[in-house]
Amino acid sequence: MPYADQLARSQEIADKVARVFQKRAELAQQQFSERAHDAGTRLVGNGGADHFDGYGYALDLMQRSILFWDTLRQRGNNFIEQTKRGLEPVLHFAHEMLIDGRTFARPVNYALLRIVPPEGVIIDPLKRPYLIIDPRAGHGPGIGGFKDDSQVGVALRAGHPVYFVTFFRDPQPGQTLLDVCAAEQQFVRHVRELHPDSAKPAVVGNCQGGWAAMMLASSQPDDTGPLVINGAPMSYWSGAWSEGEGDNPMRYSGGMLGGTWLASLTADLGNGKFDGAYLVENFENLNPANSFWDKYYTLFANIDTEPPRFLDFERWWGGYYLMNREEIEWITRNLFVGNKLWSGEVSGVSGASFDLRAIKSPIVLFASMGDNITPPQQAFNWVADIYGSTDEIKARGQVIVGLMHKSIGHLGIFVSGKVAKKEYTQIASVLEAIESFPPGLYGMEIAERKGEGGKTEYDVSFHERRLEDLTARFNRFERVDELPFEAVKQVSDFNQRAYELFAQPFVQAMANDTTASMLRAFHPLRAQRWMFSDYNPWLAGLGPAAEAVRAARKPAAADEPLRRAEHCGSDMISAGLDFYRAMRDAATEAMFFSVYGNMFSAHPAQQHEPREHVADPRELPFVQEALASIGHGGYAEAVARVACLLMRHDEPLPLTRMVLRQTLAADYAEYLPQMPRDEWRRIRGEQEIVVRYEPEQALSTLPDLLDDNDDRKKLLTLFDKLHADSRMQGFEPTAAQHEMLARIRAALPVKAARAPKRSAPAH
């Protein structure tokens, strides 16, 4: 690029960086002012008690303070006990271990658990089993079954056998993520052996467990059933660089830290083991208001009721697990910074690269607009990267269903009881129906309504979407903001090689088990727990003091003026921390694009070339292949083509209709082609492409697919039976469908059966 063009490009980048930063700062200031105003209004405008009880408030404040610090002491004691026991999973449900991955030829610190149904819950062993994979991203396992209203609880109450993939705190020496993937393949095969008469197991993957589930399914497509991927970052560079609301700061971390070398350094300081507490610390730093103030003030303000919930959550949040150096380096190089897992650059256990297009079962993607760790772009953009168009999704027989929450945060996707009751319950109820969907991309919508007795009920519907439309909606800037990450990748590779050459030998020579243990013990997240425990002799009197306070507890009135002033002060502190976060993230974003945007534009080899758009979709190879076979096939292709010719377009698909379709397919199975569902979906997708691009030729060549007279009679008999079925009365055909049905009948004349010849009369 000529220097003048480079200078112009740099000026353009600087202008947008300044413009976006200014809008970020204005928005942050506006939000802070609104929160400060609201806090002041609540303080002076809510009325309340006229009396001023300073002594009563002081007594309440002292009592709450003692109970607050005692709760932190209990948290520290729980942390120490958990550590002594090796950090067991925080599952709410009883369970038994079926397979211990530490005994494998390539041992891994993973195991397969069977969830024992609670008393009163009846499991049908013939129902589809569920296999839940929790994230291994610093915390321990169990969040998918953290409480009764959870993924595990929903599946159990629906009568499904449930299995859980757990892991232990310490990795096995030398284990890699490919070893883990191979172990999970064995777990899936074992579940299938336990339920030979059931449908293939549904695999639920949470966050990091989501892309682990995708790796598993792409390398073993014949053994896995539907996939439910919750809050899983798959396209790590995505997240539109908009000028309005805040962006997603976590995607800039790799660039601002100089790439993957820091993870390698941390693992080397841990004598070959990476401490998951650093990942948890990164999560906490994303929301300093909640991490450093809100959750503690909520405990302090509601000290009479909040401790059980607080301690229960901290039992999971404060359990820090380890990874091998090989594991964290694989993750950072191939995912967070390299973003090359799904591009075909990474090989699986068999030596073949991971290819998500090899997955044969339907995929449900659940994300939230309020998630700043896995925003919707990171959860969904891989579909556009892998398939490229809606027609390719159909040609490959794939069904992908997207479900979007409007506001829940990243953790809420997994731990919220409301999400479990609504989204996960409805997902579990539709998995069977989804398997019978025609291939394509669908949006799932859940509408609430009041049923009998005021009970909340849900209506589920599906809307078929075009990938091209969704890509434009989620990526308003055509993903141009992802280009500087290519520069991040190159800088990361350079820094990694420099670290391995100049620093790593010295770091590894100095590290040993003793220094690694000391570093882990004095990590701030661990230290704040064991320092506030019975290990601290200065806290010896805290427990008895708390017991005395509970016996003489005298809480102040909620509307006491000083109590309201306390809430106002808390709101101001929280607003100040949120303002700091917004400005920090805006500055980080501005610095990232200032550095890497200019760095990317300075290299001619990296100049952005617009994504190629095929002017005529008919030129796509899979479309040409489908059209080339328009006159070839048999009864299965004919049934699929007729279904496409009669399909209603641009209408929502209520779940009730999809369930009825399943029921009718079972009742009239003798008239339908019998084949694996994934093969049927592939044929259905190809015939839909044929009907879309050549509708008249699709109809005229239909007799070529049904040259057998008996096949024609069978298909027309199916029409007659469906038309006469009373269950179809609520789904009257449209005028266009009536016309198309008449044209299909005219195109498939049935030859009358010949009457048997009469023998000549005897004379």
N, C-alpha and C positions, 0 to 999 in steps of 0.2 A: 504494500500500500504506500503511495507517495506520502512524503512528510506532511504536505498540506492537508491531505485527506485524513491522515492520522490526527493532526491537530484539530481539524474540524470535528472528527469523531470524539476526541477527548472533550472538546467543548460541549458537544451534545450530551455526553454522559454526565459531565459536571452540572449542566443546566438541569437535567432531570433529577440527579441526586439532590441538588439543592431544593428543587421544587417539591419532591417527595418528602424530604426531611422537614421542610417548612410545614407541609400539611400534617405530617405526623406530630410535630411539635404543637401545632394549633389544636389538633384533636386531643392531645394529651392534656393541654392546658384547659380546654373546654370541659373535659371529663372531670378533671380535678376540681374546677370551680363549681360544677354542678353538684358533685358529691359534698364539697364543703358547705355549699348553700343548703343542701338537703339536711346535712347533719345539724347545722345551726337552726334550721326551721323546726326540726324535731325537738331540739332542746328547748326552744322558747315558745313553741306554738302548740304543743300537745296538751297543755293544761296539766291535769293530774293533781297530786296531793298539794294542799296549801301549806301543810306543816313542814317544818325543816327539822329533821331528827339527826343532828350531827353525830350524837353518841351512837345511835342505832346503826348508822351507816358505817362508822368507824369500826364497831364490833363486827359487823357483817364483812367488811373489807379484810379485817385481820383473820377471821375464820376462813373466808374463801382463800386467802393467801396460804394458810397452813394446809388446807385440803388440796390446793393446787400443787404445791411442792410435794405433797405426799403422793399425789397421783403420778408425778414425774419419778418419784422414788420407786413406785410400783412398776412403772415402765422399765426402769433400769434393772430391777430385780427380774422381771420377766425376760428381759434381753439376756441377762446372764444365764438364767435357767435354760433358755432356748439354745444358747451357744453351747452349754454343757451337753445338751442332748443332740447336738449336731444339726440344729435348725430343721425341725420336722415341718412338713407341709401344713399350711393353715386351713386345711379342708374342714368344713363344718360337719361333714358326713363321715361315718365310719367307713373304713376301707381295708382291703387286704391286698398284699403284694402278690402278683402272679408271675412276673418275670423281672429279674434283677439284671440290668445291663452290665453290671460290674463283673458278671461271670462270663461274658461273651469272649470270643477269641480276640476281638478288638474291643476291649472293655470301655464302657462309657458310664458316666455317673447318672444314668437315666434308668427308670423302672416303670413298669406298667402296673397300675392299680385297678382293682375292681371296686366300684362304689357299692357299699352295702346299703340296700334300701332301708329307710327309716321305718319304724313300726307303723303299720297301717297303709303303707305304700306297696301296691302290688305291681310286680314287673312281669311283662309278657316276654318270655325268651324268644318268641317268634318275631317280635317287633325289631325294627332296625336298631342296632346298637349305636351308641354315641361314643366317640373318642375325643376327649378334650385335651388340647395342648396349650399349656400356659406359657407366658413369656419368660425367658431367662435373660433378663436385662438388668441385673443388679439385685432384684428381689428374688424371693423364693417362690415355690409353686403354691397353688391353692386358691388364687383369686377367682378362678372360674367356678369354684364351689365354696366361696367365702362365707356364705350364709344361705338360709333356706331359699330366699328369693334370689336365685343365681342360675347360671346356665345348667349346672348339675341338677339343681332342684326342679327347674322347669322340665328337663328331660325325664327325670324320675317320675314326676307327677303325671306325665303323659304315658307312663308305662314302659319306657324304653330302658334296656340295660345300659349302664353308663360305665365307661372306663376312663381312666385319667393317666396322662403321661406326667410323671413327677420326676424330679431330679434332686440330687444331693448337693450339699454345700461345696464339697471339694471335687474338682474334676479328676478323672483318671489320668495318669501320666501319659502324655502323647496323644490324648484323644483330640479329634478334630470334628468340625461340624459335619463333614461327610460321614464320619463314624456315627455321629448322632443320627443322621438321616437314615443310615443303614439299620440302626437299632430300631428306629420308629417304623421302618418297613417290617421288621420282625414282629413288632407289637401289633400292627394292623393284621398281618397274616394270622397271628394267634387269636385275635378277636374273631376273625372270620371262621377259624376252626371251632371256636366255642359256639358259634351261631351259624351252622352250615345251611340252615333252612331260612335264614333271614336275608333281607336285602343287605347290600354292602354297607359297611359302617359309615355313618356321617362323621366327618372330621371337623371339629371346631377349633380354630386357631386364633389366639388372642395376641395382638400386637406382634412382637417378635415371633411368637408361636404361629402367627398367620403366615409369614413367609416360610417358616419351617414346614407348615402344612402344605404349602404350594410346592415346595421342593419335593416333599414326600409324594404328593399326588402326581407330579409331572414325571417322576422317575419310576412310579409304580401305578400307572393309571388303571390297571385292571382290578385292583384290590380296593380302591377307595370309592365311597359313595359321594353324595353331595358335600361340598365344602362350604363352611360358614367362616368367613374371614372378617374379624372384628378389629377395627382400628389399626390395621397393619400397614406400615409404610412400605410401599413397593417401588414407587418412583421417587427416589430420595431427593432429587433436585427440584421437584415441582413445588409450586406455590406462587401464584401470580404476583408480580411486583406492581401492585396497584397504587394509586395515589389517594385512595380513600381510607378505608379501615386498615388497622394494623396488619402486618404481614406475619409470616411464620418464622420466628428467629432461629429455630433449631437447625434449619437447613444451612445456615451460615457458619455453624460452629466449626465444621471441618476446615473451611478456608481461613477463619480467624485464628485457629490454633496451628496453622501451618501443615495440616494434613494428618496422616496416620502415625507419624513418628512419636507423638506424645503417648499414644496407646502402647506402643512398643516400649517406650521408656518406663511407663508405669508398670508394665508386666515384668520388665527386667528388674526393676527395683523390688518387685514382689517375688524375686527368684523364680521367674517363669510363670507366675500366676497373676492374673489381672484381678484387682479388687472391685467387685460390683458396687461398692459404696461410692466410687467415683461417678458411676452412671446415675445413681440415685441423687447424688449431690447436684449433678447437672439438671435433673428434673426439678429439684427444689429451687434452684436458682432461676428457673423459668418464671416462677411466680413467687417472688420474695414476700409479697404481702401475705399470702396464705402460709408460706413455709415458716416465716419468722414472726408473724403476729396473729393473723386471723384465727388459725386453728388453736393457738394457745389462749387467745382471749375468749374464744367460744367456750373452751374448757373452763376458764376462770369465771366467766359470767354465768355459766350454768353448772356450777361445780356439784350441785346436788343430784343432777341427772346425767351429766355428760360423761363421767369417767369410764363406765363400761364400754360405751361405743368408742371412745378415744383409745382405750387400752387394746380393744379388739383390733382396731385398724392398725395401731402401731405394732402389733404383733407381727403383721405382714410387712409393713413399711420399714420396720427396723431390722429385718432379717437380710443380711448382705451375703451374697453368694460369690463364688470365685469362678474364673475361667482360665483356661490355659492360654499362654501367649499365642499359640497357633489359632485358637478360636477367635480371640478379639481382633487379631490381625486380619484374619479371613473376613470377618464382618466389616471392619473399617475399609479394607482395600476393595472388596468386591461389592459392598453395598453403600455405606455411608458416603464414601468419597469416590470410589470407582464407579458405582452405579452400573455394574456390568453383569450382574447375575443373570438377567433375563435376555441379555443381548447375544447369548451363545458363546461368551468368552470363558465361562466357568464350566468345568466338567463335573459330573456327578460320580456316584459310586461305581457305576458300570463303565465310566470313561467317556460316555456321551454327555453332551452339554445339556443343561436344564432347558427344556422347551415347554413353556406353559400351554402351548397349542396342543401338546400331547394329552392334556387332561381331558378325560372323556365325560366326567360327571359335571352336573351343574355347579355353578359357583355363586354364592351369595356374598356380596360385599357390603359391610355395614360401616359407615363412617359418620362423622358429625361436623357440622359447620363450626362448632365451638371448640374443636380440637386443634390446638396449636402445635401439637407434637406430630400427629398424623392428620394433616388437613385433607379435605376431599381430593385435592389434586394428586397428593401422594398415594392415596388409596385407589384411585381410579385410572390415572394416566397410563399405567402399564398396559391397559386394554388397548388403547390407541397405539402404543409403541409395538405391541406384539401383533395385533391383528390388522390395524391400518384402516379397515373399513367394516361396515355392517355386513356386507356381502361375504367377506371372508369368515366372519363369525358364523354365519349361516352355512357356508360351504363346508366348514369343519364340524358342523353339528353341535356347536357349543351353545349352552344357555348360561347367560350371566345376568344376575339380578342385583340391582343396586338399591340400598335402603339408606336414607339420609335422616339423621337427627338434626334438629335446628340449632341446638344450643349446648348439649351436654359436653363436658370436657373429656379429656383423654381417659382419666381414671374412671370417670362416671360410666363410660361405655362398658366397663367390666364389673364395677362394684355397685352400681346403682340398682336398688330394688325396684324402682319404677321402670327402669329400662328392662329388667328381667321380666316383670309382669306384663309389659306391653310388647316391646320389640322381640325379645327372645322367645316369648310364648308364641307369638304369631309366626316367627320364623320356623319354630319347631312344628307348627301346625300345617305349614305349607310345603315342607320339604318333599313329601310324597307327590303332591300335585306338580311341583316344579319339574320333577323328572319327566313328566309327560308333556311339558311345554314344547311347542315348536322352537327350533333354534333361533337365537336372536338375543338382543339386549333389552332388558326390561327394567322399569322403575317400579318398586314396590311402595305402596302407600297404605297407611293404617289410619282409618278414621274412627274416632271415638263417638259413641252414642250411649244414651241411657236406656238400659233394658228394664225388665220387670223389677219392681222394688227399688228403682234408682241405681241398680248395679251397673257399673261401667262395662260396656261391651265394645267389641272392635269389629269393624268391617275391613277386610283386606281386598285390595284390588291391584291389578298390574296394568301398566301402560307400556306398550312396546316403544322403544326409542331408537333413534338413529345415532350411531357412534359419532358421526360427523357433527351432529347438532350438539351433543353433550360435550364434545371436545371444545367446540367454540364457546360454549357457555362457561365451562370451568377455566378455560385458558384464554382470557380476553386479549392477551398480548401475544398469542400464538407461540407461547413458551420461549420467546426470545430471551427472557430473563434467565433461562437455564444455561445459556451459552457460556457465561463466565465460569461456570463450574468445570468446564473443560480445562480452563487455566488452573483452577484449583487442583485438578487431577494431576497435571504436570508438575506443579509446585510440590504437591504431596509426594510424588514419586522421587523428585530430586531430594527433598528433605529426608525421606526415608532412607535413600541410599547413602546420603551424607551421615545420617545418624549411625547406620549399620557399619559404615567404614571407620568413622572417627571416634564415636562415643560408646557404641554398644559394647565393645570388648572390655572397656574399663568399668562400665556399669555392672556388667555381669560378673566381673572379677571381684567387685566389692560386695555384691549382694549374696546373702545366704539365708537360711531358714530363720535364723534369729533376727536379723535386721528386717526381714519381710514381716515376721510376726509383730515386731515392734511398730512398724509402719501401719499395719492394719489395726492394731490395738489403739493407736493414738490418732487414727483418722477422726476428724471432728464429729462425724455422725455417730461413731461408736463411743468416742470419749464422753460425749454429752450424756450418754445413757449410763455407762458404768460409773461415771463420776457422781451421778445422782442415783445412787443405790445404797444398799446396806454395806457395800464395800467401803463406803466413805464413812469414817468414824465420826465426822462432824455432824452426820445426819442421824446419829443413834437415837436422839430424842424425838425425831420427827414423827415416827409411827405412833408412839403413845400420845403425843400431842394431838395428832389427827383424830385418834379415837376419842379423846376427851372433847374435842370440838364437835364431833358428830353427836355426842351425847347431849351437848348443850347448844346445839345449833339454833341460831336466831337470825334467819335471813331478813334483809331489809326489803321493804315494799318495792315492787318493780317500778312504781311511779314516783319514788322518792327523788327529789330534785338532784341530789348528789349522784344518785345512780344514773339518772339521765345524762348528767354532765360527764360521767365516766364513759357512757356509750358514745357520746359525741366525741370525746377525746380519742376513743378507739377508732371511730370512723375516720377521723382526721389522719391518724397515723396510717391506717390502711390506705386511704386515698393518696397520702404522700408516697408510700411505697409503690403503689400502682403508677403514680406519676414518674417515679424514678425508673421503674421497669420500662414504661413506654418510651422515655427519652433514651434509655440505654439501648433498647432494641432498635430505635430509629437511628442512633449513632452507629450501631454495629452494621445495620443494613447499608447506611450511607458509606461507611468505610469499606465494606465488602465490594460494593459496585464501583467505588472510586478506584480501588486497587485492581480487582480482578477484571472489571469491565475494560479498563484501559489495557491491562496486560493481554486480555484476549484479542482486542482489536489490533494490537501491535504486531501480531504474527500473521503473515499472509496465508499460511497454511490453515489457519483457523477461521478464515473469514466465513461469516454466516451465509449459507446458501439457503434460500427458501425451500421449505419442504416441497417435494415434488407432488403435484396434484394431477392425477390422471384425468384428462379432459373428458374422456368417454369411459365410464366404468366397464364397458364391454371389453376394453383392452386388458383388463385384469386377467391374469392367467386362470384363476379358479372360475371366473365367469365364463371365459372361453371354453374351459373344459366342460362345464356344465351344459353350455349351449351345444357343444359338439356331440354330446350324448343324448340330445333331445329325443331322438327316435329309438333309443336303446333302453332296455330294461324289461321288467316283468310286472307281476301283480303288485309288489311292494311299491315300485316307482309309480304305478298308476294310482294307487290309493293315495299316496303322498301328493301327487299332482292334482288329483281331484280335490283334496282337502285345501290345497292352496288356491285353486280356482274358485272355491266356494267361501274362502275366508273373508271375514268382515275386517275392514281396515279402519284405523284411527278410532277405535273404540276401546274403552277400558275393559279389562278382563276380570270380572269379579271372581273371587276365590270359589264361590258356590258353583259357577259355571265350569271352572277347571276340575273341581271335585266330581261334578256330574259327568264330565268328559271321561274321567278315569273309570267311573262306575260303568258307563256305557261300553267303554273299551273292554272291560272285563266280561260284561254280559254277552257281548257280541264278538268274543275273541275268535270264534271259528270263521268269521268273515274278514278278519284282519290278518295281515302278515305277522308271523311269529319270528321275532329276531331280537337280539339284545337292544336295549333302549338307546345306547349310544350309536349303534349302527342305524337305527330307525331315525334318530335325530339328524344324522349326516345325510341320509337320503331325503329327508323332509327339507333340509336346508338347500340341497342342490335343486330340488324341484321348485322351491320358492323362487330361486334365482331364474330358473327357466320361465316360470309364469310371469315374473316381473318384467323381463326383457323381451320375451317373445310370447305374449299371451295367446295370440291366434294360432301360431305354430304349435304351441303346447297343446291346444285343443285338437288341432287337426292331426297331430301325431299320436294322440291318445290311443286310437285303435291299434297302432303298432305295438304298444305295450301290452295290449289285451287281445292278442290274436287268437287266444283260446276261448272258445264259446262258453265253457264252464266258468272261466274267470269272469267273463262279462256278466253272466247270470248271477254269480256270487256278489259282485259289486252292486248291481242293481237291486238285488234282494236286500242288501245292507241299506240302501237308500229307503226302500219301502218300509223296512222294519223301524228305522229311525223315525221316519215320518209318522208312523202309527204309534210310536211309543208315547205314552201319556206324560212321561217325564220331560218331553221336548215341547210341551204345549206353551211353556213360558218363553220359548226362544223361537218365535215365528220367523221364518226366512224373510229377508227383504225382497223387494221387487227384482233387484239385480241378481240375487241368489236364485230366485224362481226362474229367471230367464237363463242363467247359466246352467241350472240343473236340467232344463229342457234341452239345451244345446248338447249337454253331455249325453243325455239319453239318446238324442238323435245321432250322435257320433258313434254310439256303441249299440248298433242293432244286434239283436240276439236271434240266431237261427232257430226256427221251431224244430222241436224234436221230431224225427221221422217216425211215422206210425209203423208198427211191425207188419210185415207182409203176411197176408192171409194165405194159408195153404189151399190149393185147389180142392173143391169138394170131390169126394170119392163117388164114383158111379157104380 
